[in-house]
Amino acid sequence: MCATDRDLASRHVSGGLSELRPKLRALGLVGPGEIRGQPLSGGVSSEILKISSADRVFVVKRALPKLKVKADWFAHPERNRFERAFLQYASTVMPGSVPALLGWSDTDMFIAMEFLGDGFRLWKDLLLAGVIAARDFQRAGQLLGRLHATSWGKANLAREFDSGRNFFELRLEPYLLFTAQRHPRLRGYFEREAGRLAAFRACLVHGDFSPKNI
C-alpha cells in the first residue's frame, strides 16, 4: 500500500468511526472515551473494523452497497440483517463455531461481534502451505451437514431467510449470468443452472462456505 492509499484508508476509517461512534454508544458497546478503528482484511462486500476502547476490543462489520472491486458490482446492504440472523441461528445449532454477537443495527446495516484474537490462521493459507489435516475436512463437513440437517424443510426459516435478491446479486448474476454473457455458446447451460439454484429452496445454506472464510 502506497502512502496515498494509506492516507485514503486512514480518512475512510476516520469518517467511518465518526459515523459509528454514536451508534456504538447507543448500543452500550463503548463509553464516552476515545475509540480507535483498525481496518481488517477479508472480503470485498463489507467494511470491517477492529474497534478498540479503554475496556474492550470487538469487530464491526458493515455491508457496503457497492463492493470493493473494479466492476460496478452492487448489492443491497440488507444482507447484513441476514448475516446477523444467520450468526444467531448458527450459534444455537453449532455452538462455538461463529463469533458471538454483541450488538447490531438493522437500520444502519452493521453488526458488532467478538474479536477472536490474533492466534488463528485461515484454512486457505494452511492448505496453500501444504498443511493437510483430515480432521479439518471432517470438522468442516460436520458443521455444514448440521446446518443443512437442522434447517431442512423448516417453513419458519424459509420465511426468515427469504434472501433471494441477495443470492441473485451476490452469486447468480456476477458469476453464472456474467459468465454466460462472456461465453454465448454456453449461455443456455449457465442460465438453466442459475434458474435451478434460484428455485431450489430446501434448507439454510451459508452461501460462501469456503476455506478462505474458515
Backbone as JSON, one array per atom type, in Angstrom:
{
  "sequence": "MCATDRDLASRHVSGGLSELRPKLRALGLVGPGEIRGQPLSGGVSSEILKISSADRVFVVKRALPKLKVKADWFAHPERNRFERAFLQYASTVMPGSVPALLGWSDTDMFIAMEFLGDGFRLWKDLLLAGVIAARDFQRAGQLLGRLHATSWGKANLAREFDSGRNFFELRLEPYLLFTAQRHPRLRGYFEREAGRLAAFRACLVHGDFSPKNI",
  "N": [[0.85, -1.19, 0.0], [0.67, 2.15, -0.96], [1.73, 5.48, 0.11], [-0.29, 7.31, -0.49], [-2.51, 5.59, -0.7], [-2.62, 4.69, 1.94], [-3.23, 7.06, 3.26], [-5.78, 7.58, 2.22], [-7.13, 5.34, 3.17], [-6.9, 5.8, 5.9], [-8.39, 8.17, 6.2], [-10.86, 7.2, 5.42], [-11.43, 5.31, 7.44], [-11.46, 7.03, 9.63], [-13.66, 8.66, 8.98], [-15.63, 6.67, 8.95], [-15.57, 5.87, 11.63], [-16.4, 8.21, 12.93], [-19.03, 8.28, 12.15], [-19.94, 5.86, 13.17], [-19.45, 5.96, 15.92], [-21.46, 7.32, 17.69], [-23.54, 5.51, 17.31], [-22.55, 3.08, 18.25], [-22.22, 3.76, 20.9], [-24.85, 4.2, 21.62], [-25.75, 1.61, 21.62], [-24.49, 0.7, 23.8], [-21.97, -0.33, 23.59], [-19.55, 1.01, 23.64], [-17.94, 3.45, 25.72], [-17.81, 6.92, 26.82], [-15.2, 7.59, 26.26], [-12.14, 7.66, 24.26], [-12.07, 5.95, 21.13], [-10.62, 3.59, 18.89], [-10.15, 2.65, 15.48], [-9.33, -0.04, 13.42], [-8.8, -1.09, 10.18], [-9.73, -4.29, 8.92], [-8.67, -7.03, 6.95], [-10.26, -9.04, 4.38], [-12.56, -10.23, 2.26], [-14.79, -8.47, -0.03], [-17.15, -7.24, 0.2], [-17.87, -5.83, 2.44], [-17.28, -3.34, 5.01], [-14.91, -3.73, 7.46], [-14.03, -3.35, 10.75], [-11.73, -3.3, 13.42], [-12.48, -2.49, 16.56], [-11.27, -0.6, 19.19], [-11.46, 0.21, 22.55], [-11.24, 1.74, 25.83], [-11.88, -0.35, 27.52], [-12.59, -2.62, 26.07], [-12.35, -4.78, 23.17], [-13.54, -5.26, 19.95], [-15.24, -6.32, 16.93], [-16.56, -4.65, 14.12], [-18.77, -5.04, 11.48], [-19.85, -3.87, 8.44], [-22.17, -3.78, 5.87], [-21.55, -3.01, 2.45], [-22.94, -0.96, -0.12], [-21.85, -0.88, -2.68], [-19.54, -3.1, -3.94], [-16.06, -3.72, -3.19], [-14.55, -3.76, -5.76], [-13.28, -3.56, -9.16], [-15.24, -3.63, -11.14], [-18.65, -2.5, -11.65], [-20.31, -3.53, -9.21], [-23.03, -4.11, -7.45], [-24.91, -4.54, -4.43], [-27.65, -5.05, -2.29], [-27.53, -3.59, 0.95], [-29.08, -4.86, 2.87], [-28.41, -7.45, 3.25], [-26.83, -7.62, 5.43], [-28.53, -7.88, 7.59], [-29.47, -10.47, 7.25], [-27.1, -11.86, 7.62], [-26.63, -11.32, 10.3], [-28.86, -12.65, 11.42], [-28.22, -15.23, 10.62], [-25.87, -15.74, 12.1], [-26.95, -15.75, 14.64], [-28.66, -17.98, 14.48], [-26.83, -20.04, 13.8], [-25.24, -20.09, 16.06], [-26.81, -21.39, 17.87], [-27.23, -23.97, 16.89], [-24.72, -24.81, 16.25], [-22.76, -24.45, 18.46], [-20.07, -22.32, 19.49], [-18.9, -22.13, 17.01], [-19.12, -19.82, 15.56], [-18.46, -16.27, 15.76], [-19.47, -14.51, 18.74], [-22.36, -12.49, 18.87], [-22.49, -9.05, 19.66], [-23.96, -6.79, 19.37], [-26.16, -4.93, 17.16], [-27.4, -3.19, 14.23], [-30.14, -3.11, 12.35], [-31.05, -1.1, 10.87], [-28.93, 0.65, 10.22], [-27.35, -1.21, 9.12], [-25.17, -2.8, 10.26], [-23.14, -5.06, 12.16], [-21.93, -5.94, 15.38], [-19.39, -7.86, 16.79], [-17.67, -10.38, 18.71], [-14.11, -10.13, 19.07], [-11.88, -12.47, 18.06], [-9.19, -12.71, 18.48], [-5.64, -12.87, 17.69], [-4.52, -15.31, 17.13], [-5.13, -17.12, 15.06], [-5.28, -18.9, 11.91], [-6.11, -18.67, 8.48], [-7.88, -21.29, 6.92], [-7.51, -21.62, 4.2], [-4.93, -20.52, 3.79], [-3.39, -22.37, 5.19], [-3.84, -24.69, 3.66], [-2.71, -23.9, 1.22], [-0.11, -23.79, 2.04], [0.5, -26.39, 2.24], [-0.37, -27.78, 4.44], [-2.19, -30.3, 5.33], [-4.87, -31.69, 6.85], [-6.88, -34.3, 7.85], [-8.8, -34.09, 9.83], [-9.61, -31.45, 9.73], [-11.11, -31.26, 7.38], [-13.12, -33.06, 8.03], [-14.33, -31.8, 10.22], [-15.27, -29.42, 9.04], [-17.09, -30.47, 7.2], [-18.89, -31.72, 8.94], [-19.97, -29.51, 10.29], [-21.24, -28.11, 8.18], [-23.02, -30.06, 7.34], [-24.62, -30.3, 9.61], [-25.8, -27.77, 9.7], [-27.38, -27.89, 7.37], [-29.03, -30.12, 7.93], [-30.45, -29.43, 10.29], [-32.01, -27.36, 9.45], [-33.53, -28.23, 7.38], [-36.35, -28.22, 5.38], [-37.78, -26.47, 7.01], [-40.33, -24.33, 7.47], [-40.54, -21.9, 8.83], [-37.92, -20.96, 8.9], [-37.47, -20.67, 6.2], [-39.07, -18.48, 5.66], [-37.88, -16.53, 7.33], [-35.31, -16.34, 6.29], [-35.6, -15.39, 3.67], [-33.96, -14.57, 1.26], [-33.62, -14.18, -1.49], [-33.08, -12.1, -3.32], [-30.56, -11.15, -2.5], [-29.01, -13.44, -2.94], [-29.18, -13.61, -5.7], [-27.94, -11.18, -6.46], [-25.35, -11.45, -5.4], [-24.35, -13.92, -6.1], [-25.6, -15.46, -8.3], [-25.97, -13.59, -10.48], [-23.35, -12.17, -10.74], [-21.58, -14.28, -11.17], [-22.6, -16.75, -12.58], [-24.46, -15.68, -14.57], [-23.03, -13.5, -15.57], [-20.8, -14.82, -16.6], [-22.13, -16.26, -18.54], [-22.75, -14.28, -20.39], [-20.24, -13.71, -21.36], [-19.59, -16.01, -22.68], [-21.24, -16.89, -25.12], [-21.97, -19.28, -26.51], [-22.27, -21.13, -24.52], [-24.22, -20.15, -23.03], [-26.87, -21.01, -22.49], [-26.53, -23.19, -20.72], [-25.49, -22.01, -18.39], [-27.54, -20.21, -17.72], [-29.7, -21.94, -17.28], [-28.76, -23.33, -15.04], [-28.55, -21.24, -13.2], [-31.25, -20.61, -12.94], [-32.18, -23.02, -11.82], [-30.86, -23.08, -9.33], [-31.93, -20.79, -8.14], [-34.56, -21.52, -7.81], [-34.56, -23.76, -6.17], [-35.2, -24.47, -2.94], [-34.57, -25.68, -0.03], [-33.21, -25.86, 2.39], [-31.25, -24.11, 4.87], [-28.4, -22.39, 3.78], [-24.89, -21.51, 3.72], [-23.73, -19.89, 1.76], [-21.19, -18.95, 1.1], [-19.31, -20.94, 1.82], [-16.26, -21.67, 2.35], [-12.7, -22.42, 2.26], [-11.39, -19.93, 2.47], [-12.89, -18.51, 4.22], [-12.8, -19.73, 6.64]],
  "CA": [[0.0, 0.0, 0.0], [1.47, 3.35, -1.04], [1.38, 6.5, 1.09], [-1.6, 7.85, -0.85], [-3.51, 4.6, -0.33], [-2.73, 4.68, 3.4], [-3.94, 8.27, 3.65], [-7.18, 7.4, 1.88], [-7.69, 4.36, 4.1], [-7.0, 6.44, 7.2], [-9.52, 9.1, 6.17], [-12.08, 6.4, 5.34], [-11.67, 4.76, 8.76], [-11.82, 8.15, 10.49], [-15.04, 9.01, 8.66], [-16.48, 5.59, 9.39], [-15.64, 5.91, 13.09], [-17.23, 9.35, 13.33], [-20.41, 7.9, 11.93], [-20.29, 4.71, 14.0], [-19.26, 6.2, 17.36], [-22.71, 7.49, 18.46], [-24.37, 4.31, 17.19], [-21.99, 2.09, 19.15], [-22.52, 4.22, 22.26], [-26.28, 3.96, 21.86], [-25.91, 0.18, 21.88], [-23.78, 0.4, 25.03], [-20.75, -1.09, 23.29], [-18.4, 1.83, 24.01], [-18.25, 4.55, 26.63], [-17.56, 8.27, 26.31], [-13.78, 7.8, 25.98], [-11.62, 7.54, 22.89], [-12.06, 4.64, 20.5], [-9.78, 3.51, 17.69], [-10.62, 1.69, 14.49], [-8.32, -0.58, 12.52], [-9.45, -1.9, 9.13], [-9.31, -5.68, 8.81], [-8.79, -7.56, 5.59], [-11.17, -10.15, 4.23], [-13.79, -9.99, 1.53], [-14.93, -7.23, -0.78], [-18.54, -6.79, 0.28], [-18.15, -5.14, 3.69], [-16.27, -2.6, 5.77], [-14.69, -4.47, 8.69], [-13.15, -2.58, 11.62], [-11.43, -3.74, 14.78], [-12.73, -1.33, 17.41], [-10.59, -0.69, 20.49], [-11.76, 1.27, 23.52], [-10.46, 1.58, 27.06], [-12.19, -1.57, 28.26], [-12.94, -3.79, 25.27], [-11.98, -4.84, 21.76], [-14.51, -6.06, 19.2], [-15.22, -6.12, 15.49], [-17.78, -4.16, 13.49], [-18.85, -5.36, 10.05], [-20.94, -3.1, 7.84], [-22.33, -4.12, 4.46], [-21.38, -1.91, 1.5], [-23.85, -1.06, -1.26], [-21.01, -1.2, -3.84], [-18.44, -3.93, -3.49], [-14.73, -3.17, -3.42], [-13.99, -4.35, -6.97], [-13.23, -2.61, -10.27], [-16.52, -3.63, -11.84], [-19.79, -1.92, -10.93], [-20.98, -4.66, -8.58], [-23.85, -3.57, -6.37], [-25.75, -5.49, -3.71], [-28.38, -4.32, -1.25], [-26.94, -3.81, 2.28], [-29.94, -5.64, 3.76], [-27.79, -8.76, 3.5], [-26.26, -7.56, 6.77], [-29.56, -8.39, 8.5], [-29.49, -11.92, 7.11], [-25.89, -12.37, 8.25], [-26.88, -11.28, 11.74], [-29.79, -13.73, 11.75], [-27.51, -16.5, 10.46], [-24.99, -15.93, 13.24], [-27.79, -16.12, 15.77], [-29.11, -19.36, 14.29], [-25.68, -20.95, 13.83], [-24.73, -20.19, 17.43], [-27.65, -22.31, 18.63], [-27.1, -25.34, 16.39], [-23.29, -25.12, 16.17], [-22.14, -23.58, 19.48], [-18.63, -22.16, 19.43], [-18.4, -22.14, 15.64], [-19.2, -18.47, 15.0], [-18.24, -15.24, 16.79], [-20.65, -14.08, 19.48], [-22.88, -11.17, 18.54], [-22.52, -8.11, 20.77], [-24.98, -5.8, 19.09], [-26.35, -4.74, 15.73], [-28.4, -2.24, 13.78], [-30.72, -3.5, 11.07], [-31.3, 0.14, 10.14], [-27.65, 1.13, 9.69], [-26.76, -2.37, 8.46], [-23.89, -3.28, 10.76], [-23.16, -5.96, 13.3], [-20.73, -5.92, 16.23], [-19.17, -9.21, 17.28], [-16.44, -10.55, 19.49], [-12.82, -10.27, 18.39], [-11.38, -13.77, 18.5], [-7.76, -12.66, 18.77], [-4.72, -12.95, 16.55], [-3.86, -16.62, 17.07], [-5.79, -18.01, 14.11], [-4.85, -18.84, 10.51], [-7.12, -19.09, 7.53], [-7.71, -22.65, 6.4], [-6.97, -21.48, 2.84], [-3.48, -20.33, 3.89], [-2.81, -23.66, 5.6], [-3.88, -25.6, 2.51], [-1.71, -23.45, 0.24], [1.21, -24.09, 2.6], [0.67, -27.83, 2.25], [-0.8, -28.37, 5.72], [-3.42, -31.02, 5.03], [-5.27, -32.5, 8.01], [-8.19, -34.88, 7.61], [-9.76, -33.63, 10.83], [-10.15, -30.15, 9.31], [-12.16, -31.54, 6.4], [-14.22, -33.71, 8.75], [-14.99, -30.79, 11.03], [-16.0, -28.53, 8.14], [-18.22, -31.23, 6.67], [-19.86, -31.92, 10.01], [-20.65, -28.24, 10.53], [-22.13, -27.81, 7.06], [-24.09, -31.04, 7.38], [-25.54, -29.97, 10.71], [-26.56, -26.61, 9.26], [-28.4, -28.34, 6.41], [-29.96, -31.06, 8.54], [-31.32, -28.8, 11.28], [-32.87, -26.37, 8.81], [-34.18, -28.84, 6.21], [-37.8, -28.22, 5.32], [-38.38, -25.64, 8.07], [-41.03, -23.21, 6.83], [-40.25, -20.65, 9.54], [-36.6, -20.48, 8.45], [-37.62, -20.23, 4.81], [-39.6, -17.11, 5.7], [-36.92, -15.63, 7.96], [-34.14, -16.17, 5.43], [-36.03, -15.21, 2.29], [-32.93, -13.64, 0.77], [-33.38, -14.48, -2.9], [-32.45, -10.97, -4.01], [-29.13, -11.14, -2.17], [-28.4, -14.58, -3.62], [-29.07, -13.25, -7.11], [-26.98, -10.08, -6.64], [-24.01, -11.79, -4.95], [-23.89, -15.21, -6.61], [-26.1, -15.85, -9.62], [-25.68, -12.59, -11.52], [-21.95, -11.88, -11.02], [-20.81, -15.47, -11.54], [-23.18, -17.55, -13.65], [-25.03, -14.9, -15.67], [-21.94, -12.72, -16.17], [-20.03, -15.77, -17.42], [-22.96, -16.6, -19.7], [-22.61, -13.2, -21.36], [-18.91, -13.79, -21.95], [-19.48, -17.25, -23.48], [-22.58, -17.05, -25.68], [-22.28, -20.66, -26.9], [-22.6, -21.88, -23.32], [-25.15, -19.32, -22.26], [-28.02, -21.78, -22.04], [-26.17, -24.01, -19.56], [-25.36, -21.15, -17.21], [-28.84, -19.65, -17.37], [-30.51, -23.0, -16.69], [-28.26, -23.61, -13.7], [-28.95, -20.12, -12.36], [-32.66, -20.79, -12.66], [-32.35, -24.15, -10.91], [-30.41, -22.68, -8.0], [-32.85, -19.79, -7.61], [-35.85, -22.14, -7.49], [-34.42, -24.85, -5.2], [-35.14, -23.93, -1.58], [-34.86, -26.81, 0.86], [-32.58, -25.71, 3.69], [-30.4, -22.93, 5.03], [-27.02, -22.57, 3.32], [-24.01, -20.41, 4.11], [-23.57, -19.0, 0.62], [-19.77, -18.83, 0.76], [-18.64, -21.87, 2.72], [-15.01, -21.84, 1.62], [-11.52, -22.3, 3.11], [-10.98, -18.54, 2.69], [-13.74, -17.96, 5.27], [-12.75, -20.63, 7.79]],
  "C": [[0.88, 1.24, 0.0], [0.96, 4.38, -0.03], [-0.01, 7.07, 0.8], [-2.71, 6.9, -0.45], [-3.72, 4.58, 1.18], [-3.5, 5.89, 3.89], [-5.44, 8.14, 3.39], [-7.85, 6.43, 2.84], [-7.88, 4.98, 5.48], [-8.19, 7.38, 7.26], [-10.84, 8.34, 6.15], [-12.44, 5.84, 6.71], [-12.13, 5.86, 9.71], [-13.27, 8.56, 10.26], [-16.01, 7.95, 9.13], [-16.65, 5.58, 10.89], [-16.53, 7.05, 13.57], [-18.71, 9.01, 13.2], [-20.85, 6.79, 12.88], [-20.3, 5.03, 15.49], [-20.59, 6.39, 18.11], [-23.62, 6.26, 18.4], [-23.87, 3.21, 18.13], [-22.26, 2.48, 20.61], [-23.98, 3.98, 22.6], [-26.57, 2.5, 22.17], [-25.2, -0.24, 23.17], [-22.49, -0.37, 24.82], [-19.48, -0.32, 23.63], [-18.87, 2.94, 24.93], [-17.91, 5.89, 26.01], [-16.1, 8.52, 25.92], [-13.42, 7.59, 24.52], [-11.76, 6.1, 22.41], [-11.2, 4.71, 19.24], [-10.34, 2.45, 16.77], [-9.5, 1.26, 13.56], [-9.01, -1.43, 11.46], [-8.87, -3.3, 9.08], [-9.54, -6.15, 7.39], [-9.81, -8.69, 5.57], [-12.44, -9.77, 3.51], [-13.83, -8.62, 0.88], [-16.3, -6.6, -0.57], [-18.83, -5.95, 1.51], [-16.96, -4.31, 4.16], [-16.14, -3.31, 7.11], [-13.66, -3.73, 9.52], [-12.96, -3.29, 12.94], [-11.51, -2.49, 15.66], [-12.08, -1.56, 18.77], [-10.99, 0.5, 21.35], [-10.98, 0.98, 24.78], [-10.69, 0.23, 27.71], [-12.58, -2.77, 27.41], [-12.45, -3.63, 23.84], [-13.01, -5.73, 21.06], [-14.45, -5.67, 17.73], [-16.58, -5.62, 15.02], [-17.7, -4.46, 12.0], [-20.07, -4.67, 9.48], [-20.99, -3.39, 6.34], [-22.23, -2.88, 3.59], [-22.36, -2.06, 0.34], [-23.12, -1.34, -2.57], [-19.78, -1.94, -3.36], [-17.11, -3.35, -3.93], [-14.02, -3.9, -4.56], [-14.03, -3.31, -8.08], [-14.58, -2.5, -10.97], [-17.6, -2.97, -10.99], [-20.65, -3.07, -10.39], [-21.71, -4.14, -7.35], [-24.67, -4.68, -5.73], [-26.39, -4.77, -2.54], [-27.79, -4.63, 0.14], [-27.83, -4.59, 3.24], [-29.37, -7.03, 4.05], [-27.15, -8.8, 4.89], [-27.24, -8.13, 7.8], [-29.61, -9.91, 8.45], [-28.24, -12.54, 7.73], [-26.04, -12.38, 9.76], [-27.78, -12.43, 12.17], [-29.11, -15.1, 11.62], [-26.59, -16.77, 11.65], [-25.78, -16.34, 14.48], [-28.24, -17.57, 15.67], [-27.96, -20.34, 14.45], [-25.15, -21.13, 15.25], [-25.56, -21.15, 18.27], [-27.46, -23.75, 18.18], [-25.64, -25.78, 16.28], [-22.54, -24.26, 17.17], [-20.61, -23.54, 19.34], [-18.04, -22.09, 18.04], [-18.44, -20.78, 14.96], [-18.92, -17.46, 16.11], [-19.55, -14.86, 17.47], [-21.07, -12.68, 19.05], [-22.93, -10.3, 19.8], [-23.59, -7.05, 20.6], [-25.11, -5.63, 17.59], [-27.36, -3.63, 15.48], [-28.89, -2.68, 12.42], [-31.08, -2.27, 10.24], [-30.02, 0.64, 9.47], [-26.83, 0.0, 9.08], [-25.33, -2.66, 8.92], [-24.13, -4.22, 11.92], [-21.85, -5.8, 14.06], [-20.59, -7.31, 16.83], [-17.82, -9.31, 17.98], [-15.23, -10.65, 18.58], [-12.15, -11.53, 18.94], [-9.9, -13.77, 18.84], [-6.93, -12.87, 17.52], [-4.1, -14.33, 16.36], [-4.47, -17.6, 16.11], [-5.17, -17.84, 12.72], [-5.99, -19.29, 9.63], [-6.83, -20.51, 7.05], [-7.11, -22.61, 4.99], [-5.46, -21.35, 2.88], [-2.78, -21.63, 4.28], [-2.76, -24.62, 4.42], [-2.83, -25.21, 1.47], [-0.29, -23.73, 0.72], [1.46, -25.6, 2.69], [0.31, -28.5, 3.55], [-2.18, -28.99, 5.52], [-3.76, -31.93, 6.2], [-6.69, -32.99, 7.79], [-9.23, -34.35, 8.6], [-10.37, -32.28, 10.46], [-11.3, -30.35, 8.33], [-13.37, -32.17, 7.09], [-15.02, -32.69, 9.54], [-15.82, -29.86, 10.16], [-17.23, -29.23, 7.59], [-19.3, -31.45, 7.71], [-20.66, -30.65, 10.29], [-21.66, -27.94, 9.43], [-23.31, -28.79, 7.06], [-25.11, -30.75, 8.46], [-26.39, -28.76, 10.35], [-27.69, -27.03, 8.33], [-29.47, -29.19, 7.1], [-30.94, -30.37, 9.49], [-32.3, -27.81, 10.66], [-33.72, -26.95, 7.68], [-35.7, -28.8, 6.35], [-38.5, -27.36, 6.35], [-39.01, -24.38, 7.44], [-40.71, -21.89, 7.51], [-38.9, -20.08, 9.12], [-36.65, -20.01, 7.01], [-38.16, -18.8, 4.76], [-38.56, -16.13, 6.26], [-35.74, -15.34, 7.06], [-34.53, -16.1, 3.95], [-35.15, -14.15, 1.64], [-32.59, -13.9, -0.7], [-32.72, -13.35, -3.66], [-30.95, -10.92, -3.75], [-28.4, -12.27, -2.9], [-28.2, -14.27, -5.1], [-27.96, -12.23, -7.32], [-25.55, -10.52, -6.34], [-23.47, -13.09, -5.56], [-24.33, -15.47, -8.05], [-25.7, -14.86, -10.72], [-24.19, -12.4, -11.78], [-21.14, -13.09, -11.48], [-21.43, -16.18, -12.74], [-23.65, -16.7, -14.83], [-23.99, -14.01, -16.34], [-21.1, -13.62, -17.08], [-20.81, -16.15, -18.68], [-22.84, -15.54, -20.79], [-21.27, -13.27, -22.08], [-18.74, -15.01, -22.87], [-20.85, -17.59, -24.05], [-22.94, -18.49, -26.05], [-22.71, -21.51, -25.72], [-23.68, -21.2, -22.49], [-26.32, -20.11, -21.69], [-27.73, -22.6, -20.79], [-26.13, -23.17, -18.28], [-26.73, -20.61, -16.77], [-29.75, -20.71, -16.75], [-30.07, -23.32, -15.27], [-28.63, -22.49, -12.73], [-30.42, -20.22, -11.99], [-32.93, -21.92, -11.68], [-31.98, -23.77, -9.48], [-31.38, -21.69, -7.36], [-34.15, -20.44, -7.14], [-35.75, -23.19, -6.39], [-34.23, -24.27, -3.8], [-35.56, -25.03, -0.61], [-34.31, -26.62, 2.26], [-31.75, -24.43, 3.7], [-28.98, -23.26, 4.58], [-26.21, -21.35, 3.72], [-23.84, -19.41, 2.98], [-22.14, -18.82, 0.18], [-18.95, -19.69, 1.71], [-17.35, -22.34, 2.03], [-13.83, -21.74, 2.58], [-11.06, -20.87, 3.37], [-11.79, -17.87, 3.79], [-13.7, -18.78, 6.55], [-11.39, -20.52, 8.46]]
}
